[in-house]
Amino acid sequence: DYRSAPIDGATRALLDFAVMVTRDATKVTPRDLDALRAEGFRDEDILDAVEIIGFFNYYARMADALGVEPESHWAEG
């Protein structure tokens, strides 16, 4: 769980943002974007993050909907 991991503030802010976008992107506010900027993220960085978060959410939903199982070496950890 990243919330209890020893990570820097910028990484934690980005992970919090990723969770927010994943759960309900319509709830992202200018204040949330300002929080990322305060941690040193540029608008270009935020755009990159949103694109990557969106891609992984899309991919995960496609895999779930189609019943795709992870390869055995990933499932075993």
Buried (B, 14 or more C-beta within 10 A) or exposed (E): EEEEEEEEEBEBBBBBBBEBBEEEEEEBEEEBBEBBBEBEBEEEBBEEBBEEBEEEBEEEEEEEEEEEEEEEEEEEE
